[in-house]
Amino acid sequence: MDVIYTASPFKAFSGSLFMIGFFFVLGFGGLLLNYLPRRTRRESFLKRHSFGCVSVLLLIFGVATSVATFNTYQNEDKTISVRVIEKMERVVKCNESYCTEYVVETTDGEKYYVFGLSKDTWNKMEAEACYQFTYYPLKPLLADYLKEENEHPSLYETTGYITLIGRIGC
């Protein structure tokens, strides 16, 4: 196997960990800045507690993101052997500007998988070649509770944090 991309689980989850830290720092910081200093003048209830409510909301988002990320990590990684059907370079609107996404659509014969890659990794991929992907499948926060029994199985599987890509023979 010719390794194209490799990452530790810490590196794969680093974006989510950064977001969790950002939520907690802003949430706790906002609470401390709002309620620790003594106020010399009288403020209205709404003005006094609105910033505190936003801080609590950020903390709730941090906890929810932590649970969802841990849930995805706890499911363990999955390794699949797939054939690349198509390489796509898509331009999408990101807020006020445009961003380029580098995507490969793959299949194992039964399901389709779409992987978002960095430009360097995407450039190394070839259409109609076979690869082995190791990734953590995304698992939503309430996936076990909201799962419906569907008579038609999904043709696409959600992919998440990629830890290894290697080229293999078909």
C-alpha positions as CSV (number, residue, x, y, z in Angstrom):
1,M,0.0,0.0,0.0
2,D,1.3,3.4,-1.0
3,V,0.4,5.9,1.8
4,I,-0.9,9.2,0.5
5,Y,-2.2,10.8,3.7
6,T,-1.8,9.9,7.4
7,A,-2.9,11.7,10.6
8,S,-3.1,10.8,14.2
9,P,-6.6,10.9,15.8
10,F,-5.6,14.1,17.6
11,K,-4.8,15.8,14.3
12,A,-7.9,14.5,12.7
13,F,-10.1,15.9,15.5
14,S,-8.1,19.1,16.0
15,G,-10.7,21.3,14.3
16,S,-13.4,20.1,16.6
17,L,-11.2,20.3,19.7
18,F,-10.3,23.9,18.8
19,M,-14.0,24.8,18.4
20,I,-14.8,23.2,21.8
21,G,-12.0,25.2,23.5
22,F,-13.2,28.4,21.8
23,F,-16.8,27.9,23.1
24,F,-15.6,27.2,26.6
25,V,-13.2,30.1,26.7
26,L,-15.7,32.5,25.4
27,G,-18.5,31.1,27.7
28,F,-16.5,31.1,30.9
29,G,-14.8,34.4,30.0
30,G,-18.1,36.0,29.4
31,L,-19.5,34.8,32.7
32,L,-16.5,36.0,34.6
33,L,-16.4,39.4,32.9
34,N,-20.2,39.9,33.5
35,Y,-20.6,38.7,37.1
36,L,-17.3,39.2,38.9
37,P,-16.7,42.9,38.8
38,R,-18.8,45.0,41.2
39,R,-21.1,47.4,39.5
40,T,-21.1,51.0,40.7
41,R,-24.3,52.1,39.1
42,R,-27.6,50.4,38.8
43,E,-28.4,48.6,35.5
44,S,-31.6,47.1,34.3
45,F,-32.1,43.4,34.7
46,L,-32.2,42.7,30.9
47,K,-29.0,44.7,30.3
48,R,-27.2,43.0,33.2
49,H,-28.1,39.4,32.4
50,S,-28.2,39.4,28.5
51,F,-24.4,38.9,28.2
52,G,-24.6,36.2,30.8
53,C,-27.3,34.4,28.9
54,V,-25.2,34.5,25.7
55,S,-22.2,33.1,27.7
56,V,-24.4,30.2,29.0
57,L,-25.6,29.5,25.5
58,L,-21.9,29.3,24.3
59,L,-21.2,26.9,27.1
60,I,-24.2,24.7,26.1
61,F,-22.9,24.7,22.5
62,G,-19.5,23.7,23.8
63,V,-21.0,20.8,25.8
64,A,-23.1,19.6,22.8
65,T,-20.1,19.7,20.5
66,S,-18.0,17.9,23.1
67,V,-20.5,15.1,23.4
68,A,-21.0,14.8,19.6
69,T,-17.2,14.7,19.0
70,F,-16.6,12.1,21.8
71,N,-19.5,10.0,20.4
72,T,-17.9,10.0,17.0
73,Y,-14.4,9.1,18.5
74,Q,-15.9,6.4,20.6
75,N,-17.4,4.6,17.6
76,E,-13.8,3.8,16.5
77,D,-12.4,4.2,13.0
78,K,-13.6,2.3,10.0
79,T,-11.4,1.1,7.1
80,I,-12.9,0.6,3.6
81,S,-11.4,-0.2,0.2
82,V,-13.0,1.9,-2.5
83,R,-12.6,3.0,-6.2
84,V,-12.6,6.7,-7.0
85,I,-15.4,7.5,-9.4
86,E,-15.0,11.2,-9.7
87,K,-12.8,14.0,-8.5
88,M,-14.7,17.3,-8.1
89,E,-13.5,20.8,-7.4
90,R,-16.5,22.8,-6.3
91,V,-16.7,26.5,-5.6
92,V,-19.2,27.3,-2.8
93,K,-20.2,30.5,-1.1
94,C,-18.6,30.9,2.3
95,N,-20.2,33.9,4.1
96,E,-19.3,36.9,1.8
97,S,-16.6,35.2,-0.2
98,Y,-16.2,32.0,-2.3
99,C,-14.3,28.9,-1.2
100,T,-13.1,25.9,-3.2
101,E,-13.8,22.4,-1.9
102,Y,-11.9,19.4,-3.1
103,V,-14.0,16.3,-3.1
104,V,-13.7,12.7,-4.3
105,E,-16.7,10.5,-4.8
106,T,-16.0,6.8,-4.2
107,T,-17.8,3.5,-4.1
108,D,-17.2,0.0,-2.7
109,G,-19.7,-1.5,-5.0
110,E,-22.6,-1.2,-2.5
111,K,-22.4,2.3,-1.1
112,Y,-21.1,5.6,-2.1
113,Y,-18.7,7.7,0.0
114,V,-17.8,11.3,-0.5
115,F,-14.6,12.5,1.1
116,G,-13.6,16.2,1.5
117,L,-9.8,16.5,1.1
118,S,-7.1,19.1,1.2
119,K,-5.8,20.3,-2.2
120,D,-2.5,18.5,-1.9
121,T,-4.1,15.2,-1.1
122,W,-6.8,15.7,-3.8
123,N,-4.0,16.3,-6.4
124,K,-2.5,13.0,-5.5
125,M,-5.7,11.1,-6.1
126,E,-6.6,9.6,-9.5
127,A,-10.0,8.8,-11.0
128,E,-10.7,5.1,-11.5
129,A,-7.9,4.1,-9.0
130,C,-8.5,2.1,-5.8
131,Y,-7.7,3.4,-2.4
132,Q,-8.1,2.4,1.2
133,F,-9.6,5.0,3.6
134,T,-9.5,4.9,7.3
135,Y,-11.9,7.4,8.9
136,Y,-14.2,8.0,11.8
137,P,-17.8,7.9,10.6
138,L,-19.8,10.9,11.8
139,K,-22.4,10.1,14.4
140,P,-24.9,12.8,15.2
141,L,-25.7,13.6,18.8
142,L,-29.1,11.9,18.9
143,A,-28.6,9.3,16.2
144,D,-29.5,6.3,18.3
145,Y,-32.8,7.9,19.4
146,L,-33.9,9.3,16.1
147,K,-33.0,6.3,14.0
148,E,-35.9,5.1,11.8
149,E,-36.2,1.7,10.3
150,N,-36.1,2.3,6.6
151,E,-37.0,-0.3,4.1
152,H,-34.6,1.3,1.5
153,P,-31.0,1.5,2.9
154,S,-29.1,4.7,2.2
155,L,-26.8,4.6,-0.8
156,Y,-24.5,7.2,0.8
157,E,-22.6,6.9,4.1
158,T,-21.5,9.9,6.0
159,T,-17.7,10.2,6.3
160,G,-15.9,12.1,9.0
161,Y,-12.4,12.6,10.2
162,I,-9.9,10.9,7.9
163,T,-6.8,9.3,9.5
164,L,-5.3,7.3,6.6
165,I,-5.4,7.2,2.8
166,G,-3.4,4.6,0.9
167,R,-3.4,3.5,-2.7
168,I,-4.1,-0.2,-3.3
169,G,-4.5,-2.5,-6.3
170,C,-8.0,-2.9,-7.6
